[in-house]
């Protein structure tokens, strides 16, 4: 089957942006001809990656996948106007690229985050009758408005326009896959027929995220010296609520056996570093973003991996990709989460949960985990076993391929 894959984010982008590459390669490994339409890599810092030059169009083969890139406005900062310019630029230029390069596809899969990435699929459907399946990663307009970028009045106006556009996107899609049960329930309330919805959770890049032993030399080179390391590795944005994790570090500053390590980059990193300076904390270390192929070794340096989202109804129906990556790697999880994410941690026996926004709850949960070594070891094993059975590439890719085959058959 000839498949188009439309995504705003793609390799070599890291963090949650790496998911799209994981999915496209999984589909290709099952014998399908996959062609990707995407923008140029800028996530998470909003700067063009080394080795790339912004141009109207670029074709490359990346890790065995045919990739077609369209020019975009490069931004991923706090400015609502610049962020929306980034989203809109790919919606426009990606539509031209999709019309020119995906006309021969049997079906297209849209990695739907942001929702504007669906416009190239609608153009391909209109111009070449190629059906599309959405894989919804976050709900719009909720996710874009909850960020607080827009003033209340502007947000209210935007909500109506975005909802109208989404009704068209959902209506034209052959099928809609969502990543959590809560998303499916919410879209049903918004009028999407239940027969048009499936829950297909994301999976981790199983070649990159895997159980490995701790490398003492690597730990030393990165300034990780304490016996117990609480690690957050990923995008440092507003929705992660990492300021509360630093407040928990302040509560645990008396324990010399505990060190907090923040690995990565994002719009909140400067503010977090300033918070650490103001609190005069010596138990917090910031580590620059690491190469993707090194992440298994980086995660192995942590005693506990933190997965966190702020307390918001939107995120109660979200399964952050870090959760699957951590479970696949066999590490204990502290889920500072509500809703579907917290339920999964508890159901899998993969770790403990704490209340978002509550540093006391976070500090208590961490102390409980670290002070029970046998239970801590079993959490990592439990998470790995649960991932293998319910969240793996084999399960997720097969489900998506089935939906795409049905779409192609209907065409």
N, C-alpha and C positions, 0 to 999 in steps of 0.2 A: 504494500500500500504506500502511496506517495502522500506524505504528511507535511503540512506547513505548521510551523511553530512560531507564534507571534508573541513577543515579550518585550517590555520596556527595558528590563534588566537582563544581563547575560554575562557569561564568563568574559574576562577574568575578574569580574566584580565579586566581592566576598560577602560573607554574612548571609542574610536572607536572600540577597540578590543571586547567590550561587545556586539556589534551588532550581531555577529555570534550566541551567545547564545540566543539572543532575537528571531532570525529567527528560530532556531531549535526548541525552545519551542512552538512557534506559530504553526509550522507544526505539532508538537506532539499533541497540543490541538485540532487539527482538526481530530484526530483519527488515525493518521499515526504512524507507528512503525519507530522511528528515531534512527539511530546509528551514532554517531559522531566519526570521526578519526581526531585527532589533536595532537599538541605537548604539552610540559609542560609549565605552565604559567610563563612568564617573563616580559610581557609588562606593563608599558613603560620603566622601569628602567633597564631592561636587567638582573635582578636578579631573581632567582627562588623564588617563593612565599613560605611563611611559610606553613608548613604542607605537603610539597612535597619533594620528594627525586628523583633526576634524575636517571632513570633506563631504561633498554631497552624497557619495555612495562608496562603499568598500565591500569587496568580497574576500572572504578568507575561509580556510578550513581549520577549525579549531577542535582539537581532540577528536578528530574523525568526523566532525559535523560541518555541513555546508552552512556558512553564516553570511547573511547579507545585512550590512549596516547602513543606517540612514543618518544624515546630519541631525543633530539635536542642539538645543540651547543648554549648555552645561551648567547646572546649578542643583545643589541639594542643601541649601542653607535655610535660615529661619524666615526668609522673605517669602510671603505668600505669592507675590507677583512673579518672582523669579522661579519659584517651585512650579507654579502653574504654567509658566512659559516653557519649562522643561517638559512637563507632561504634554502640553498642547503641541510642542514642536514634533515629538515623536508621533503623536496621533496623525499629524498632517503629513510629514515626510514618510513615515512608515506606511501610510495608506498608498502613497505613490509606489513605494518599493513593493508592497504586497501585490498591487495590481499588475506590476511588471514581472514579478518573479514567482508568484504563487498560483498563476492561472491554471497550471497543469496538476495541481494537488487534488487528491481525492477528498480530503477533509483538512481543516485547520484546527489546531488546538491553541487557545489563547491563555497564556499565563496572566490572569486578570488581576494585576496589581501594578500600577494604578488602573482604574476602570477605563481610562482613556485608551489603554492598549487594545481595547476591543474594536476601536474604529477601523483599523486596517482590516480586520476580519469581516466587518460589515461591508467595506468597500470591495473586498475580494468576493464576497457572496453576491453583491450587486453586479459586479463586472464580469465574473466568470462562473457564477452559480456554484461556488465552492462552499459547502456547509461548514459550520464551525461549532465547536464545543468549548464552553468556558470552564476554566478551572479557577474558581474565585478564591483569592487568597485573603482578601479583606473586604468588608462591606463598605461601599460608598452609598450615600455621602457621609456616613457616620465617621469613617476613619479620617477623611480629610478635614471635616469640621471639628472633630474632637481634639485635633492638634492645637486649636486656638489661634491658628494663623489669621483667620478672618474675624473682623468685628462682628458683633451679634447681628446687626442689621444686614450686613453683607452676607453673613452666613445663612440667614433666613432666605434671602433672595437666591443664593446659590443652591440651597437645598431643593427648591422647587425645580430649577432648571436641570440639576443633576438627576433628580428622580425621573423627570420626563425623558431624559436621554437613556437612563437605565431601563425604563420600560420598553423602549425600542430595542436596546441591546439584548435583553432577556427574551423578548418576544421573537427576535430573529434567530436566536441560538437554537441549534437542534437539541442540545442538552446542556445542563448546568451541573458541574461537579463542584462541591464545596468541601472545605477541609475539616469541618467540625459539625457535630449534630446541631449545635446552637445556631449556626449559620443556616442550615436547612430549615429549621423551625422559623427563623426570622423571615426568610424569603417566602416561605409559605404564607405567613401573615401579610406579606406585601403583594400577594396575588400570583406568585409563580406556582403553577400546578405541581402537586407532589410527584406526579409521574414524570416530570421533567427534571427532577432533582435526584442527585446521588451524593453520598458522603464518600469522598476519596481523600484521606489524609495524605499530607506530604510525607516523603521518606527522606532519609539522609543519603548523602553520597557515601555509599558503603565501602568504596575504595579509600576514601579519605578519612572517614570516621570509623575507627575500629579499636578494639582493646589493644593497648601496647604498654610496655613497662615504663616506669619512671626513669628519666635520664638525669642523673644528678649533675652532670656537667652542664647540660642545658639550663637546669634550674639555677645554678650558680651564675651563669652568664647573663641571666635575666633578672638577677637580684632577688630570687625566691630562696629564702633561707630558713623559714620557720617549718616546724614539723607538720603543721596543719595549714593548708592553703585553701582559702575560700576564693574561687575564681569566677569572675564574669568575663566571658569572651564573646565579643560581638559588637553590634552597632550601639553606640552610646547616644541615644536620642531622648527626646522628652518623654515618649510613651513608656520607656523602660523604668522610669522612676528611680534612677540609681542614686539620687541624693539620699533616699531613705536607707539604702544599703550602707552608705558611708556613715549615716547616723548610727546604724547598728554596729559598725566598726568602732565608733567612739564608745559605745556601751561595752565593747569587749576589749578595750585597749589595755586592760589590766592583765589579760592573758597573753603572756609572752610566747605561747606556743602557737598562736594564730596570726596569720598574715592574710590580708585581702589583696588580690591581684586583679586589676582591670586591664583586659587585653583588647585593643582595637582602637577605633576612632569614631567620631560622630560630632554632631553639633553641640552636645552637652559636655564633651570632654573638658574644655577650658573651665567651665563653671564648676565641674566636679573637682578639678585640681585646685581651684581656688577655695572650695569648701574644705578640702583636706588641709590646706594651709591655715585657714581660719581656725579650724579645730585643733591644729597642731598635732596631727596624727602621724605616728611613726610606724603604724602597722598597715599602711596602704601603699601599694606600688602600682604605677601605671606602666604598661608595656605597649610599645608601638604595634600596629597591625602586623601580623605574621603571614608568610606565604601560605596559601591554602593547603599545599601538600605537606605542610609542617603541623597542621592543626591537631592531628592525633597525638603527636608528641607534646604539644602545648597543653592540651586538655589533661594528659596523664600527670601533669605537675600539680593538678588540683585535687584536694581531698574531697571537696564538694563543688559541684558546678551549679551556679545560680541561673535560674530562668525567671525573668521578672517582667511584669507589665503593670501599669497603673490600674487602679480600681475604677473601671469604667464599664458600663453595660456592653459596649462594643467588644472589649477585650475578654469579657466573660464567655464569649462564644468564639474564642480564638485559640488555636493550638500553635504557639510559636515554634518555628522550625528548629530553634535551639533545643527544644525538648526532645525531638526525635534524634538529633545528632548526638546529644548527651547519652540517651538511652542506648543508641546503637554502639557507642563507644564503651559502654559498660561502667559509667561513672554515677555515683549517687547524685541525686538532684535535690536542691532546695527550690521549690516552686513558690515564688512570691506572686501568686496568681489567684484568681477567682474563677468559678464556672468550669467550663470544659477542661481547661488546662490543669486545674487543681484536681478535678475528678480523675483525670488520667494518671497523674502521679500517684494518687492514693490507690487506684484500682490496680496499677501495675506493681505496687509495693516498691517503687523506684526511689523513694526518698521521703521527705517531709514537706509540708506546705506551711506557709506563713501568710498573714494578712497583709495585702498591699497597703502601703502607707503607714505601717505600724513597726517602727524599729525595734521595740521591745519584743514583739512576736517573732521577728526575724532573728534577733540575738538569741532568744530562748531556744528556737528550733535548731540553730546552728550548734549551740552548746550541747543540746541533747544528742544530735547526730555524732559529734566528734567524741563525746564521752562514752560511746557504746561502739567500740571497734567491730565486734562481730556483726552487729546489726548494720553498721555502715557498709561492710563488705557485702552483705547479702542484698542491700539495696541496689548496688551496681549490677549484681548478677541478675536480680529480678527484672530490672529495667531492660537489660540486654535480651533476656528470654521473651519478655512481653513484646519488645520491638520486633524480634524475629518472627513471632507468630502473627502479629496483627498490623504492624506498621511498615513492613519491609518493602523494598523495591519490587519484589516478585508480586506482592499483593496489589500495590498501588498501580504499577505500570500495566498489569493485566487488566485492571478495572478501567483505566483510561483508554487502552487499546480497544476494549470491547465497545465503549461508547463511541469512539471514532469510527470503528467498523460499521456500527449501526448508522451513524451519520452518512458515511460514504454509501452505504446500501440504500438509504432513503433518497440520496441524490439520483 
